[in-house]
Amino acid sequence: MRILGIDPGSRVTGYGVIDWTQGKHHYVASGCIRVTGERLDEKLLCIFQGLTQVIQMYRPDESAIEQVFMARNADSALKLGQARGVAILALSHAGLPVSEYSAKKVKQAVVGSGGAEKSQVQHMVQTLLKLNACPQADAADALAVSLCHLHSLQVLTRVGAATASRRGRLI
């Protein structure tokens, strides 16, 4: 299974791709879409086209995106929400199921603390995926979203298996 994680942003949108094969996760790719354009419509189109290229290149089976957090600045929150909406549209347009996770849940899944700093997320992503170098912050956040989604899928699978075995079903 291949998972695409997205860390949406109005200036930089991070993406991270991991594979889950034979009970192990493996790094595939990560990067950042640097948003260009003067007008809002140009910027949103840049995000859509960039993610569409990433999806076509890596052909993920699942996708996950970080939820919008409440920013202090309403204008920033609105721009982030628009970028996130376009990212969800790109994922949905490609026929991918989209799961959403709060920043706190992503940090808990990867670092063990919902209040972790960006540098801690970067370090743990590098460690968990056995990367030679620390990924750029937005790409690390996107990889963390991918890892969080994988962790959630594993928990759901274990819970489903436990529930089925308690009911006397064979799996």
PyRosetta script that sets phi, psi and omega in degrees:
from pyrosetta import init, pose_from_sequence

init()
pose = pose_from_sequence("MRILGIDPGSRVTGYGVIDWTQGKHHYVASGCIRVTGERLDEKLLCIFQGLTQVIQMYRPDESAIEQVFMARNADSALKLGQARGVAILALSHAGLPVSEYSAKKVKQAVVGSGGAEKSQVQHMVQTLLKLNACPQADAADALAVSLCHLHSLQVLTRVGAATASRRGRLI")
pose.set_psi(1, 138.4)
pose.set_omega(1, 178.7)
pose.set_phi(2, -114.7)
pose.set_psi(2, 131.0)
pose.set_omega(2, -177.0)
pose.set_phi(3, -118.8)
pose.set_psi(3, 132.0)
pose.set_omega(3, 174.9)
pose.set_phi(4, -107.1)
pose.set_psi(4, 121.1)
pose.set_omega(4, 176.2)
pose.set_phi(5, -105.3)
pose.set_psi(5, 142.7)
pose.set_omega(5, -178.0)
pose.set_phi(6, -125.8)
pose.set_psi(6, 131.9)
pose.set_omega(6, 170.0)
pose.set_phi(7, -111.6)
pose.set_psi(7, 95.9)
pose.set_omega(7, -173.4)
pose.set_phi(8, -71.8)
pose.set_psi(8, 147.5)
pose.set_omega(8, 176.7)
pose.set_phi(9, -157.0)
pose.set_psi(9, 151.6)
pose.set_omega(9, -178.9)
pose.set_phi(10, -80.5)
pose.set_psi(10, -17.6)
pose.set_omega(10, 176.3)
pose.set_phi(11, -111.3)
pose.set_psi(11, -37.8)
pose.set_omega(11, 179.3)
pose.set_phi(12, -138.7)
pose.set_psi(12, 126.3)
pose.set_omega(12, 175.1)
pose.set_phi(13, -112.3)
pose.set_psi(13, 119.4)
pose.set_omega(13, -179.6)
pose.set_phi(14, -89.4)
pose.set_psi(14, 149.1)
pose.set_omega(14, 173.9)
pose.set_phi(15, -135.9)
pose.set_psi(15, 149.7)
pose.set_omega(15, 179.0)
pose.set_phi(16, -146.3)
pose.set_psi(16, 133.6)
pose.set_omega(16, -177.0)
pose.set_phi(17, -121.2)
pose.set_psi(17, 127.4)
pose.set_omega(17, 175.4)
pose.set_phi(18, -130.0)
pose.set_psi(18, 154.5)
pose.set_omega(18, 174.4)
pose.set_phi(19, -110.0)
pose.set_psi(19, 148.4)
pose.set_omega(19, 173.6)
pose.set_phi(20, -121.1)
pose.set_psi(20, 106.0)
pose.set_omega(20, 179.8)
pose.set_phi(21, -135.8)
pose.set_psi(21, 137.4)
pose.set_omega(21, 177.4)
pose.set_phi(22, 48.8)
pose.set_psi(22, 43.3)
pose.set_omega(22, 175.7)
pose.set_phi(23, 75.8)
pose.set_psi(23, 13.4)
pose.set_omega(23, -179.9)
pose.set_phi(24, -134.8)
pose.set_psi(24, 147.5)
pose.set_omega(24, 175.7)
pose.set_phi(25, -97.0)
pose.set_psi(25, 146.5)
pose.set_omega(25, -178.3)
pose.set_phi(26, -136.1)
pose.set_psi(26, 137.6)
pose.set_omega(26, 175.7)
pose.set_phi(27, -69.4)
pose.set_psi(27, 135.6)
pose.set_omega(27, 175.5)
pose.set_phi(28, -112.6)
pose.set_psi(28, -56.3)
pose.set_omega(28, -176.9)
pose.set_phi(29, -164.6)
pose.set_psi(29, 161.1)
pose.set_omega(29, 172.4)
pose.set_phi(30, -159.5)
pose.set_psi(30, 162.0)
pose.set_omega(30, 179.2)
pose.set_phi(31, 176.0)
pose.set_psi(31, -170.1)
pose.set_omega(31, -178.4)
pose.set_phi(32, -133.7)
pose.set_psi(32, 140.2)
pose.set_omega(32, 172.0)
pose.set_phi(33, -98.1)
pose.set_psi(33, 111.8)
pose.set_omega(33, 179.3)
pose.set_phi(34, -85.8)
pose.set_psi(34, 115.9)
pose.set_omega(34, -173.4)
pose.set_phi(35, -74.5)
pose.set_psi(35, 127.7)
pose.set_omega(35, 179.1)
pose.set_phi(36, -119.1)
pose.set_psi(36, 165.2)
pose.set_omega(36, 178.3)
pose.set_phi(37, 118.7)
pose.set_psi(37, 154.7)
pose.set_omega(37, 179.2)
pose.set_phi(38, -92.1)
pose.set_psi(38, -45.6)
pose.set_omega(38, -175.9)
pose.set_phi(39, -91.0)
pose.set_psi(39, 157.4)
pose.set_omega(39, -179.9)
pose.set_phi(40, -57.5)
pose.set_psi(40, -44.3)
pose.set_omega(40, -178.8)
pose.set_phi(41, -61.8)
pose.set_psi(41, -35.9)
pose.set_omega(41, 177.8)
pose.set_phi(42, -67.7)
pose.set_psi(42, -40.2)
pose.set_omega(42, -180.0)
pose.set_phi(43, -66.2)
pose.set_psi(43, -43.8)
pose.set_omega(43, 179.9)
pose.set_phi(44, -67.0)
pose.set_psi(44, -38.3)
pose.set_omega(44, 176.6)
pose.set_phi(45, -62.9)
pose.set_psi(45, -37.4)
pose.set_omega(45, 177.9)
pose.set_phi(46, -60.3)
pose.set_psi(46, -44.0)
pose.set_omega(46, 178.4)
pose.set_phi(47, -63.7)
pose.set_psi(47, -46.6)
pose.set_omega(47, -178.8)
pose.set_phi(48, -60.3)
pose.set_psi(48, -49.1)
pose.set_omega(48, -178.3)
pose.set_phi(49, -65.7)
pose.set_psi(49, -40.4)
pose.set_omega(49, 179.2)
pose.set_phi(50, -63.0)
pose.set_psi(50, -45.6)
pose.set_omega(50, 179.0)
pose.set_phi(51, -68.3)
pose.set_psi(51, -35.0)
pose.set_omega(51, 177.0)
pose.set_phi(52, -61.3)
pose.set_psi(52, -41.2)
pose.set_omega(52, 177.1)
pose.set_phi(53, -64.1)
pose.set_psi(53, -43.6)
pose.set_omega(53, 179.2)
pose.set_phi(54, -61.0)
pose.set_psi(54, -45.0)
pose.set_omega(54, -179.8)
pose.set_phi(55, -62.6)
pose.set_psi(55, -44.1)
pose.set_omega(55, 179.6)
pose.set_phi(56, -65.6)
pose.set_psi(56, -36.3)
pose.set_omega(56, -177.9)
pose.set_phi(57, -72.4)
pose.set_psi(57, -43.1)
pose.set_omega(57, -171.6)
pose.set_phi(58, -104.3)
pose.set_psi(58, -12.3)
pose.set_omega(58, 175.4)
pose.set_phi(59, 46.6)
pose.set_psi(59, 62.6)
pose.set_omega(59, 179.6)
pose.set_phi(60, -70.7)
pose.set_psi(60, 157.6)
pose.set_omega(60, 176.2)
pose.set_phi(61, -95.7)
pose.set_psi(61, -27.5)
pose.set_omega(61, -176.6)
pose.set_phi(62, -136.4)
pose.set_psi(62, 157.6)
pose.set_omega(62, 174.8)
pose.set_phi(63, -140.1)
pose.set_psi(63, 154.4)
pose.set_omega(63, 178.7)
pose.set_phi(64, -145.1)
pose.set_psi(64, 147.7)
pose.set_omega(64, -177.2)
pose.set_phi(65, -139.9)
pose.set_psi(65, 147.5)
pose.set_omega(65, 178.2)
pose.set_phi(66, -77.5)
pose.set_psi(66, 139.4)
pose.set_omega(66, 178.4)
pose.set_phi(67, -74.8)
pose.set_psi(67, 159.2)
pose.set_omega(67, 176.9)
pose.set_phi(68, -72.3)
pose.set_psi(68, 133.6)
pose.set_omega(68, 173.6)
pose.set_phi(69, -98.0)
pose.set_psi(69, 159.1)
pose.set_omega(69, -179.5)
pose.set_phi(70, -78.7)
pose.set_psi(70, 110.7)
pose.set_omega(70, 179.8)
pose.set_phi(71, -85.0)
pose.set_psi(71, 160.6)
pose.set_omega(71, 177.5)
pose.set_phi(72, -69.5)
pose.set_psi(72, -32.7)
pose.set_omega(72, -177.1)
pose.set_phi(73, -100.1)
pose.set_psi(73, 118.3)
pose.set_omega(73, -177.4)
pose.set_phi(74, -62.1)
pose.set_psi(74, -36.8)
pose.set_omega(74, 179.7)
pose.set_phi(75, -64.1)
pose.set_psi(75, -41.2)
pose.set_omega(75, 178.1)
pose.set_phi(76, -64.8)
pose.set_psi(76, -41.8)
pose.set_omega(76, 179.2)
pose.set_phi(77, -63.6)
pose.set_psi(77, -38.9)
pose.set_omega(77, 179.1)
pose.set_phi(78, -65.2)
pose.set_psi(78, -45.7)
pose.set_omega(78, 179.0)
pose.set_phi(79, -62.5)
pose.set_psi(79, -42.3)
pose.set_omega(79, 178.1)
pose.set_phi(80, -63.3)
pose.set_psi(80, -41.5)
pose.set_omega(80, 178.0)
pose.set_phi(81, -62.3)
pose.set_psi(81, -38.4)
pose.set_omega(81, 178.1)
pose.set_phi(82, -67.3)
pose.set_psi(82, -42.8)
pose.set_omega(82, 177.8)
pose.set_phi(83, -62.4)
pose.set_psi(83, -41.6)
pose.set_omega(83, 179.3)
pose.set_phi(84, -64.8)
pose.set_psi(84, -41.5)
pose.set_omega(84, 179.0)
pose.set_phi(85, -61.7)
pose.set_psi(85, -41.5)
pose.set_omega(85, 178.2)
pose.set_phi(86, -66.7)
pose.set_psi(86, -38.7)
pose.set_omega(86, 177.7)
pose.set_phi(87, -62.9)
pose.set_psi(87, -44.1)
pose.set_omega(87, 178.1)
pose.set_phi(88, -63.0)
pose.set_psi(88, -39.4)
pose.set_omega(88, 177.2)
pose.set_phi(89, -60.7)
pose.set_psi(89, -44.4)
pose.set_omega(89, 179.4)
pose.set_phi(90, -61.4)
pose.set_psi(90, -42.5)
pose.set_omega(90, 179.4)
pose.set_phi(91, -65.5)
pose.set_psi(91, -46.3)
pose.set_omega(91, -179.7)
pose.set_phi(92, -66.0)
pose.set_psi(92, -39.3)
pose.set_omega(92, 179.1)
pose.set_phi(93, -60.1)
pose.set_psi(93, -32.0)
pose.set_omega(93, 178.7)
pose.set_phi(94, -83.6)
pose.set_psi(94, -0.6)
pose.set_omega(94, 178.4)
pose.set_phi(95, 81.4)
pose.set_psi(95, 17.5)
pose.set_omega(95, -178.9)
pose.set_phi(96, -87.4)
pose.set_psi(96, 139.1)
pose.set_omega(96, 169.6)
pose.set_phi(97, -69.1)
pose.set_psi(97, 139.5)
pose.set_omega(97, -176.5)
pose.set_phi(98, -116.2)
pose.set_psi(98, 122.5)
pose.set_omega(98, 174.5)
pose.set_phi(99, -109.2)
pose.set_psi(99, 147.7)
pose.set_omega(99, -177.1)
pose.set_phi(100, -121.2)
pose.set_psi(100, 139.2)
pose.set_omega(100, -179.5)
pose.set_phi(101, -135.9)
pose.set_psi(101, 140.8)
pose.set_omega(101, 175.6)
pose.set_phi(102, -71.5)
pose.set_psi(102, 156.2)
pose.set_omega(102, 177.5)
pose.set_phi(103, -58.6)
pose.set_psi(103, -38.5)
pose.set_omega(103, 179.9)
pose.set_phi(104, -62.3)
pose.set_psi(104, -43.7)
pose.set_omega(104, -179.5)
pose.set_phi(105, -66.4)
pose.set_psi(105, -39.1)
pose.set_omega(105, 178.4)
pose.set_phi(106, -61.7)
pose.set_psi(106, -46.6)
pose.set_omega(106, -179.9)
pose.set_phi(107, -64.1)
pose.set_psi(107, -40.1)
pose.set_omega(107, 178.0)
pose.set_phi(108, -62.7)
pose.set_psi(108, -41.5)
pose.set_omega(108, -178.0)
pose.set_phi(109, -66.8)
pose.set_psi(109, -34.1)
pose.set_omega(109, -173.9)
pose.set_phi(110, -97.8)
pose.set_psi(110, -42.3)
pose.set_omega(110, -175.8)
pose.set_phi(111, -101.0)
pose.set_psi(111, -31.6)
pose.set_omega(111, -176.9)
pose.set_phi(112, 102.2)
pose.set_psi(112, -2.5)
pose.set_omega(112, 179.4)
pose.set_phi(113, -138.7)
pose.set_psi(113, 127.9)
pose.set_omega(113, 179.6)
pose.set_phi(114, -69.1)
pose.set_psi(114, -13.4)
pose.set_omega(114, 179.6)
pose.set_phi(115, -104.4)
pose.set_psi(115, 20.2)
pose.set_omega(115, -176.5)
pose.set_phi(116, -63.5)
pose.set_psi(116, 150.0)
pose.set_omega(116, 176.5)
pose.set_phi(117, -80.5)
pose.set_psi(117, 159.7)
pose.set_omega(117, 178.6)
pose.set_phi(118, -56.6)
pose.set_psi(118, -39.9)
pose.set_omega(118, -178.6)
pose.set_phi(119, -64.0)
pose.set_psi(119, -34.2)
pose.set_omega(119, 177.5)
pose.set_phi(120, -68.5)
pose.set_psi(120, -39.6)
pose.set_omega(120, 177.4)
pose.set_phi(121, -62.9)
pose.set_psi(121, -45.9)
pose.set_omega(121, 179.0)
pose.set_phi(122, -58.1)
pose.set_psi(122, -46.7)
pose.set_omega(122, -178.5)
pose.set_phi(123, -62.0)
pose.set_psi(123, -45.7)
pose.set_omega(123, -178.6)
pose.set_phi(124, -68.0)
pose.set_psi(124, -37.8)
pose.set_omega(124, 176.5)
pose.set_phi(125, -61.9)
pose.set_psi(125, -45.1)
pose.set_omega(125, 178.5)
pose.set_phi(126, -59.8)
pose.set_psi(126, -43.4)
pose.set_omega(126, -178.9)
pose.set_phi(127, -68.5)
pose.set_psi(127, -50.3)
pose.set_omega(127, -176.9)
pose.set_phi(128, -63.2)
pose.set_psi(128, -36.9)
pose.set_omega(128, -177.8)
pose.set_phi(129, -95.7)
pose.set_psi(129, 3.7)
pose.set_omega(129, 177.9)
pose.set_phi(130, 53.7)
pose.set_psi(130, 49.7)
pose.set_omega(130, 179.9)
pose.set_phi(131, -87.4)
pose.set_psi(131, 147.2)
pose.set_omega(131, 179.5)
pose.set_phi(132, -70.4)
pose.set_psi(132, -30.5)
pose.set_omega(132, -178.3)
pose.set_phi(133, -133.5)
pose.set_psi(133, 161.6)
pose.set_omega(133, 178.4)
pose.set_phi(134, -75.2)
pose.set_psi(134, 126.1)
pose.set_omega(134, 178.9)
pose.set_phi(135, -70.0)
pose.set_psi(135, 155.9)
pose.set_omega(135, 175.8)
pose.set_phi(136, -55.5)
pose.set_psi(136, 149.6)
pose.set_omega(136, -170.6)
pose.set_phi(137, -54.4)
pose.set_psi(137, -47.0)
pose.set_omega(137, -178.3)
pose.set_phi(138, -68.1)
pose.set_psi(138, -37.3)
pose.set_omega(138, 176.7)
pose.set_phi(139, -68.2)
pose.set_psi(139, -39.5)
pose.set_omega(139, 177.7)
pose.set_phi(140, -63.0)
pose.set_psi(140, -41.6)
pose.set_omega(140, 177.9)
pose.set_phi(141, -62.0)
pose.set_psi(141, -40.7)
pose.set_omega(141, 178.7)
pose.set_phi(142, -66.1)
pose.set_psi(142, -40.7)
pose.set_omega(142, 175.9)
pose.set_phi(143, -63.9)
pose.set_psi(143, -37.2)
pose.set_omega(143, 177.2)
pose.set_phi(144, -63.5)
pose.set_psi(144, -37.8)
pose.set_omega(144, 176.6)
pose.set_phi(145, -63.3)
pose.set_psi(145, -41.6)
pose.set_omega(145, 177.1)
pose.set_phi(146, -61.2)
pose.set_psi(146, -45.6)
pose.set_omega(146, 179.6)
pose.set_phi(147, -64.8)
pose.set_psi(147, -38.8)
pose.set_omega(147, 177.3)
pose.set_phi(148, -61.9)
pose.set_psi(148, -43.4)
pose.set_omega(148, 179.4)
pose.set_phi(149, -64.3)
pose.set_psi(149, -43.4)
pose.set_omega(149, 177.4)
pose.set_phi(150, -60.0)
pose.set_psi(150, -44.7)
pose.set_omega(150, 178.9)
pose.set_phi(151, -59.9)
pose.set_psi(151, -44.2)
pose.set_omega(151, 179.3)
pose.set_phi(152, -63.0)
pose.set_psi(152, -40.9)
pose.set_omega(152, 177.9)
pose.set_phi(153, -63.6)
pose.set_psi(153, -40.0)
pose.set_omega(153, 179.5)
pose.set_phi(154, -65.1)
pose.set_psi(154, -42.3)
pose.set_omega(154, 178.9)
pose.set_phi(155, -62.7)
pose.set_psi(155, -45.5)
pose.set_omega(155, 179.3)
pose.set_phi(156, -61.8)
pose.set_psi(156, -37.9)
pose.set_omega(156, 178.5)
pose.set_phi(157, -65.4)
pose.set_psi(157, -44.3)
pose.set_omega(157, 179.5)
pose.set_phi(158, -65.2)
pose.set_psi(158, -41.5)
pose.set_omega(158, 179.4)
pose.set_phi(159, -64.4)
pose.set_psi(159, -43.2)
pose.set_omega(159, 177.9)
pose.set_phi(160, -62.1)
pose.set_psi(160, -41.5)
pose.set_omega(160, 179.6)
pose.set_phi(161, -66.7)
pose.set_psi(161, -40.9)
pose.set_omega(161, 179.8)
pose.set_phi(162, -65.9)
pose.set_psi(162, -41.6)
pose.set_omega(162, 179.4)
pose.set_phi(163, -64.7)
pose.set_psi(163, -43.0)
pose.set_omega(163, -179.7)
pose.set_phi(164, -65.3)
pose.set_psi(164, -39.8)
pose.set_omega(164, -178.9)
pose.set_phi(165, -70.1)
pose.set_psi(165, -32.6)
pose.set_omega(165, 177.5)
pose.set_phi(166, -68.0)
pose.set_psi(166, -27.2)
pose.set_omega(166, 179.4)
pose.set_phi(167, -86.6)
pose.set_psi(167, 1.5)
pose.set_omega(167, 177.8)
pose.set_phi(168, 84.3)
pose.set_psi(168, 15.6)
pose.set_omega(168, 179.1)
pose.set_phi(169, -89.1)
pose.set_psi(169, 149.3)
pose.set_omega(169, 172.7)
pose.set_phi(170, -92.7)
pose.set_psi(170, 143.9)
pose.set_omega(170, -178.7)
pose.set_phi(171, -108.6)
pose.dump_pdb("model.pdb")
